[in-house]
Amino acid sequence: MSEVIRIGVGGPVGSGKTALVERLVPPLIARGYRPAIVANDVFTQEDASILRRGLRGILDEDLIVGVETGTCPHTAVREDPTANLAAIDALIREHPEIEIVFIESGGDNLTLTFSPLLADRSIYVMDVAGGDKTPRKQGPGMMQADLLVINKADLAPYVGADLDVMLRDATALRSGPIMLTDCRGGTGLGDVVDWVARQIEAVRRHALSR
């Protein structure tokens, strides 16, 4: 593992991946960490543009890079992550102070996973709008991620989703942590920030021990 930790953020379209990354960056900077972002879209730079607007005055625009995959999001982060690796290498060359790079995948489904060549850790984001049946579908993205984030928890009463059922079923299928969030309201984000910080500190300890 390199001294720069790379954290993949995957999940379906609309689950809140971009919102999560945007909300994680300011508190990480406040704690003294130095982040950057690579945002994947199939044919546009929409997510990168959203992040630049949302983080204006907080994170320099040249620390947010958009990658147009031109193909299935799985390919760009799992089968052939060449474009993402090149984007990360360029960021680190230009900004050697970077400690963490978030790699936001283009929106996809429950089978999305990250190549170990690309991501040191992964976060899978699902939202309650898909229904409380979603964890029972047992997709590898949800099951294998280092952290599962169930987002838009505040909407559960309005879409007929039972958060207790989602947590029960997800816990039965995976051994890693699960966190409930509401990115718009801020609920649960502190726990995710703490988790990310622990991953960064683990890399720092590893670097110091070499």
C-alpha positions as CSV (number, residue, x, y, z in Angstrom):
1,M,0.0,0.0,0.0
2,S,1.3,3.4,-0.9
3,E,1.5,6.4,1.5
4,V,-1.4,7.9,-0.3
5,I,-4.5,5.9,0.5
6,R,-7.1,5.5,-2.3
7,I,-10.7,4.9,-1.3
8,G,-13.2,3.9,-3.9
9,V,-16.8,5.1,-3.5
10,G,-19.3,3.0,-5.5
11,G,-23.0,2.5,-5.6
12,P,-26.1,3.0,-7.8
13,V,-27.0,6.2,-9.6
14,G,-28.6,8.6,-7.2
15,S,-27.5,6.8,-4.0
16,G,-25.6,9.8,-2.8
17,K,-21.9,9.0,-3.7
18,T,-21.1,12.6,-4.8
19,A,-22.9,14.1,-1.9
20,L,-21.0,11.8,0.5
21,V,-17.6,12.7,-0.9
22,E,-18.5,16.4,-0.9
23,R,-19.6,16.2,2.8
24,L,-16.5,14.2,3.9
25,V,-13.9,16.6,2.5
26,P,-14.4,19.7,4.7
27,P,-14.1,17.9,8.1
28,L,-11.1,15.9,6.8
29,I,-9.4,19.2,5.8
30,A,-10.4,20.6,9.2
31,R,-8.5,17.7,10.9
32,G,-5.4,18.5,8.9
33,Y,-5.7,15.8,6.1
34,R,-5.1,16.6,2.5
35,P,-7.6,15.0,0.1
36,A,-8.1,14.9,-3.7
37,I,-10.9,13.4,-5.8
38,V,-11.2,11.5,-9.0
39,A,-14.8,11.5,-10.2
40,N,-15.9,9.0,-12.9
41,D,-18.8,9.6,-15.4
42,V,-19.4,7.7,-18.6
43,F,-19.6,10.6,-21.1
44,T,-19.5,13.8,-19.1
45,Q,-17.7,15.5,-16.2
46,E,-20.9,16.2,-14.4
47,D,-19.9,14.8,-11.0
48,A,-16.5,16.6,-11.1
49,S,-18.3,19.8,-11.9
50,I,-20.8,19.3,-9.0
51,L,-17.9,18.7,-6.6
52,R,-16.0,21.8,-7.8
53,R,-19.0,23.9,-7.2
54,G,-19.8,22.4,-3.8
55,L,-16.2,22.6,-2.6
56,R,-15.4,26.0,-4.0
57,G,-13.2,27.8,-1.5
58,I,-12.6,24.6,0.4
59,L,-10.7,22.4,-2.0
60,D,-8.6,23.7,-4.9
61,E,-10.3,22.9,-8.2
62,D,-7.2,21.2,-9.6
63,L,-7.5,18.6,-6.8
64,I,-10.8,17.4,-8.4
65,V,-10.3,15.5,-11.6
66,G,-13.0,14.1,-13.9
67,V,-12.6,10.9,-15.8
68,E,-14.9,10.1,-18.7
69,T,-14.9,6.3,-18.9
70,G,-16.8,6.0,-22.2
71,T,-17.9,2.5,-21.1
72,C,-19.5,0.6,-18.3
73,P,-18.4,2.0,-14.9
74,H,-17.3,-1.5,-13.8
75,T,-14.7,-1.6,-16.5
76,A,-13.1,1.7,-15.5
77,V,-12.7,0.8,-11.8
78,R,-12.4,-3.0,-11.9
79,E,-11.4,-4.6,-15.2
80,D,-9.2,-1.9,-16.6
81,P,-8.6,1.0,-14.2
82,T,-5.8,2.5,-16.4
83,A,-7.5,5.9,-16.8
84,N,-8.1,6.2,-13.1
85,L,-4.6,5.2,-12.2
86,A,-3.2,7.7,-14.6
87,A,-5.4,10.5,-13.1
88,I,-4.2,9.6,-9.6
89,D,-0.6,9.5,-10.7
90,A,-0.9,12.9,-12.3
91,L,-2.5,14.3,-9.1
92,I,0.2,13.0,-6.9
93,R,3.0,14.2,-9.1
94,E,1.5,17.7,-9.1
95,H,0.4,17.7,-5.5
96,P,2.8,15.5,-3.5
97,E,1.1,16.6,-0.2
98,I,-2.0,14.6,-1.0
99,E,-2.7,11.9,1.6
100,I,-6.1,10.5,0.4
101,V,-7.7,10.2,-3.0
102,F,-11.4,9.4,-3.2
103,I,-12.3,7.6,-6.4
104,E,-16.0,8.0,-7.1
105,S,-17.3,5.4,-9.6
106,G,-19.9,6.2,-12.1
107,G,-23.3,5.0,-10.8
108,D,-23.9,1.3,-11.2
109,N,-25.5,-1.6,-9.5
110,L,-24.9,-4.1,-6.7
111,T,-22.1,-5.9,-8.5
112,L,-19.8,-3.0,-8.6
113,T,-16.4,-3.6,-7.0
114,F,-13.0,-1.9,-7.2
115,S,-9.7,-3.5,-8.5
116,P,-7.2,-3.8,-5.7
117,L,-4.8,-2.1,-8.1
118,L,-6.9,1.0,-7.9
119,A,-8.4,1.2,-4.4
120,D,-6.9,0.3,-1.0
121,R,-10.3,0.5,0.6
122,S,-13.9,0.8,-0.7
123,I,-17.1,2.3,0.4
124,Y,-20.4,1.1,-1.0
125,V,-23.3,3.6,-0.9
126,M,-26.9,2.3,-1.1
127,D,-30.0,4.4,-0.4
128,V,-33.2,3.5,1.2
129,A,-35.3,4.4,-1.9
130,G,-34.4,1.1,-3.4
131,G,-36.4,-0.6,-0.6
132,D,-35.4,-2.6,2.4
133,K,-35.0,-5.7,0.2
134,T,-31.8,-4.3,-1.3
135,P,-29.3,-5.9,1.1
136,R,-30.9,-9.4,0.5
137,K,-30.0,-9.2,-3.1
138,Q,-26.4,-10.0,-1.9
139,G,-24.5,-8.0,-4.5
140,P,-20.7,-8.2,-4.2
141,G,-20.3,-4.5,-4.1
142,M,-22.3,-4.3,-0.9
143,M,-20.9,-7.5,0.6
144,Q,-17.2,-6.9,-0.1
145,A,-16.9,-3.2,0.6
146,D,-14.8,-2.2,3.6
147,L,-17.6,0.1,4.6
148,L,-21.3,0.0,3.7
149,V,-23.1,3.3,3.9
150,I,-26.9,3.2,3.9
151,N,-27.8,6.8,2.8
152,K,-30.9,8.9,2.8
153,A,-32.0,7.2,6.0
154,D,-34.3,10.2,6.7
155,L,-36.5,9.1,3.7
156,A,-37.2,5.6,5.1
157,P,-40.7,6.5,6.4
158,Y,-41.7,8.0,3.1
159,V,-40.7,5.1,0.9
160,G,-41.8,2.3,3.1
161,A,-38.3,1.1,4.0
162,D,-37.6,-0.4,7.4
163,L,-34.1,0.6,8.5
164,D,-34.0,-2.1,11.1
165,V,-34.6,-4.8,8.5
166,M,-31.9,-3.3,6.2
167,L,-29.4,-3.3,9.0
168,R,-30.3,-6.8,10.1
169,D,-30.0,-8.3,6.6
170,A,-26.8,-6.4,5.7
171,T,-25.2,-7.4,9.0
172,A,-26.0,-11.1,8.3
173,L,-24.3,-10.8,4.9
174,R,-21.1,-8.9,5.7
175,S,-18.5,-8.6,8.5
176,G,-17.5,-5.0,7.9
177,P,-19.0,-1.9,9.4
178,I,-22.4,-0.4,8.3
179,M,-23.3,3.2,8.8
180,L,-26.6,5.0,8.4
181,T,-26.3,8.5,6.9
182,D,-28.4,11.5,5.7
183,C,-25.9,13.5,3.6
184,R,-28.3,16.4,3.3
185,G,-29.0,16.7,7.0
186,G,-25.6,15.5,8.2
187,T,-26.8,12.6,10.3
188,G,-24.1,9.9,10.6
189,L,-21.4,11.7,8.6
190,G,-19.2,12.1,11.7
191,D,-18.9,8.3,11.9
192,V,-17.9,8.0,8.3
193,V,-15.3,10.8,8.7
194,D,-13.9,8.9,11.7
195,W,-13.7,5.7,9.7
196,V,-11.8,7.5,6.9
197,A,-9.4,9.1,9.3
198,R,-8.6,5.7,10.8
199,Q,-7.7,4.4,7.4
200,I,-5.4,7.4,6.8
201,E,-3.7,6.9,10.1
202,A,-3.2,3.2,9.4
203,V,-1.3,4.2,6.2
204,R,0.8,6.8,8.2
205,R,1.8,4.1,10.7
206,H,2.7,1.7,8.0
207,A,4.9,4.4,6.3
208,L,6.6,5.2,9.6
209,S,7.3,1.6,10.3
210,R,9.2,1.0,7.0
